[in-house]
Amino acid sequence: MNRVQTFGNISQIFSSYESRRAAGEAPFARGINSIQLLNDGSRWWIVSILWDEERSDNPLPKELASKSSADQK
């Protein structure tokens, strides 16, 4: 799931991820990528990427968890 916020020439994207060792397996890790973009008038540039992994004290927000992983938890 993604959440995009844009103001002028900058955008912030929160994008949830799931890590799997093979297709069809349950995820062994989940988290959120935070991507900052800048538009220079002709294209978008990635300025930075940060991420944090889900933990028992840091659960994924329901609005950013994918339906497949929400069903598994």
Secondary structure, DSSP 8 states (H G I E B T S, - for coil): -EEEEEETTEEEEEEEEEE-SSTTS--SEEEEEEEEEEE-SS-EEEEEEEEEE-BTTB---GGGS-HHHHHH-
